[in-house]
Amino acid sequence: MFVQTAWSNINLQRLNYYSQSYFENMLEEIIKNGKNILYKSKLIYKTKIDKIPIGIQIQAISIDEELSINVFIPNVSPGISIDYTEGKITRLE
């Protein structure tokens, strides 16, 4: 579990069409069609002392190698400022 913005995760504000859920939905459809995939997600931190990750890396490949994904999704959002080290989120005006 980690702190992730809605922009990064689910495209709540319809401003980030390549959110984490975009790629997860794509992979879900591939699995529903009977294909097997290898999936890995990794939180990326700028420094070792950060409390909030700056983003997430998603990697996936289908067993038949028809699909290959390696993306970085930044943990940001319009209208807010994130102090990743302290774990503070501030709404911008």
Secondary structure as the mmCIF struct_conf table of DSSP 4:
data_model
#
loop_
_struct_conf.conf_type_id
_struct_conf.id
_struct_conf.beg_label_comp_id
_struct_conf.beg_label_asym_id
_struct_conf.beg_label_seq_id
_struct_conf.end_label_comp_id
_struct_conf.end_label_asym_id
_struct_conf.end_label_seq_id
HELX_RH_AL_P HELX_RH_AL_P1 ALA A 6 ILE A 10
TURN_TY1_P TURN_TY1_P1 LEU A 12 GLN A 13
BEND BEND1 ARG A 14 ARG A 14
TURN_TY1_P TURN_TY1_P2 TYR A 17 TYR A 18
HELX_RH_AL_P HELX_RH_AL_P2 GLN A 20 LYS A 32
TURN_TY1_P TURN_TY1_P3 ASN A 33 GLY A 34
STRN STRN1 ILE A 37 ILE A 44
BEND BEND2 LYS A 46 THR A 47
TURN_TY1_P TURN_TY1_P4 LYS A 48 ILE A 49
BEND BEND3 LYS A 51 ILE A 52
BEND BEND4 ILE A 54 ILE A 54
STRN STRN2 GLY A 55 SER A 62
TURN_TY1_P TURN_TY1_P5 ILE A 63 ASP A 64
BEND BEND5 GLU A 65 GLU A 66
STRN STRN3 SER A 68 PRO A 74
TURN_TY1_P TURN_TY1_P6 PRO A 78 GLY A 79
STRN STRN4 ILE A 80 ASP A 83
TURN_TY1_P TURN_TY1_P7 TYR A 84 GLY A 87
STRN STRN5 LYS A 88 ARG A 91
#
